Amino acid sequence: MRAWWAVERHRFWMATDSDKRHARSSFIRGFGAGAAERIRESRRRVIDESGTGADVILASRKDRVTAVVAAMTTRSARRRGWADPGSYQRGQRSGREANTGERQVGRG
């Protein structure tokens, strides 16, 4: 986010502090959505390549995580304000390009 803001800050020179905060927040939400999309795609690819064995293991882990989260006492999140569409889109693009921990397999 810092690198993005260093480049994009000039676009918001006339904006209020609230608008600047919304733009940064939108970028972060977009980044999270893009990274989640990349992780889902990576997970789907791993399951497709490995067959049925990995599917059972990954489902088991998901069930455990779901159980732990369900046991947590959480309160409802407050409703978010408006999002800056351009910042969200740039964040989503950055999230799709982010290193999400998958191994890159190449020739050589």
C-alpha positions in Angstrom: 0.0 0.0 0.0 2.9 2.4 0.8 4.4 2.0 -2.7 1.0 2.5 -4.3 0.3 5.6 -2.2 3.7 7.0 -3.0 2.8 6.9 -6.7 -0.9 7.8 -6.5 -0.7 10.5 -3.7 -0.7 13.3 -6.3 -4.1 12.3 -7.5 -5.6 13.2 -4.2 -3.9 16.5 -3.5 -7.3 18.4 -3.4 -9.1 15.6 -1.5 -10.1 15.8 2.1 -8.4 13.6 4.7 -11.5 11.4 4.7 -11.4 10.9 0.9 -7.7 10.0 1.2 -8.4 7.5 3.9 -11.2 5.9 1.8 -8.9 5.6 -1.2 -6.2 3.8 0.9 -8.9 1.6 2.5 -10.3 0.8 -0.9 -6.9 -0.2 -2.2 -6.4 -2.5 0.8 -9.8 -4.1 0.3 -9.1 -4.6 -3.4 -5.7 -6.1 -2.6 -7.3 -8.6 -0.3 -9.9 -9.5 -2.8 -7.3 -10.0 -5.5 -5.0 -12.0 -3.3 -7.9 -14.2 -2.2 -8.8 -14.8 -5.9 -5.2 -15.8 -6.6 -5.2 -18.2 -3.6 -8.5 -19.8 -4.6 -7.2 -20.3 -8.2 -3.9 -21.8 -6.9 -5.8 -24.1 -4.5 -8.1 -25.3 -7.4 -5.1 -25.9 -9.6 -3.4 -28.0 -6.9 -6.5 -30.1 -6.3 -6.9 -30.7 -10.0 -3.3 -31.7 -10.5 -3.1 -34.0 -7.5 -6.3 -36.0 -7.7 -8.5 -37.1 -4.9 -6.0 -37.5 -2.1 -5.2 -33.8 -1.6 -8.9 -32.9 -1.8 -9.6 -34.9 1.4 -6.6 -33.3 3.3 -7.6 -29.7 2.2 -11.2 -30.3 3.1 -10.1 -31.6 6.5 -8.0 -28.4 7.2 -10.9 -26.2 6.0 -13.3 -27.9 8.5 -10.8 -27.4 11.3 -10.4 -23.7 10.5 -14.1 -23.2 10.2 -14.6 -24.9 13.6 -12.0 -22.6 15.3 -13.5 -19.5 13.7 -17.0 -20.5 14.7 -15.9 -21.0 18.3 -14.4 -17.4 18.5 -16.6 -14.8 20.1 -16.8 -12.1 17.5 -19.0 -9.1 17.1 -20.5 -7.9 13.9 -18.2 -5.6 11.8 -19.3 -2.1 11.4 -20.7 -1.3 8.0 -18.1 0.1 5.6 -18.4 3.4 3.9 -18.1 4.0 0.2 -15.2 2.7 -1.7 -13.0 4.5 -4.3 -13.5 2.4 -7.4 -10.2 3.3 -9.0 -8.2 2.5 -5.8 -10.1 -0.8 -5.3 -9.3 -1.8 -8.9 -5.6 -1.0 -8.5 -5.5 -2.9 -5.2 -7.3 -5.9 -6.8 -4.8 -6.0 -9.6 -1.9 -5.8 -7.2 -3.4 -8.6 -5.1 -3.6 -10.8 -8.1 0.1 -10.2 -8.7 1.1 -10.7 -5.1 3.4 -13.5 -3.9 0.9 -15.7 -2.0 3.5 -18.3 -1.1 3.0 -20.7 -4.0 6.0 -22.3 -5.5 7.0 -21.3 -8.9 7.9 -24.3 -11.0 9.9 -23.7 -14.1 12.3 -25.5 -16.4 15.9 -25.7 -15.5 
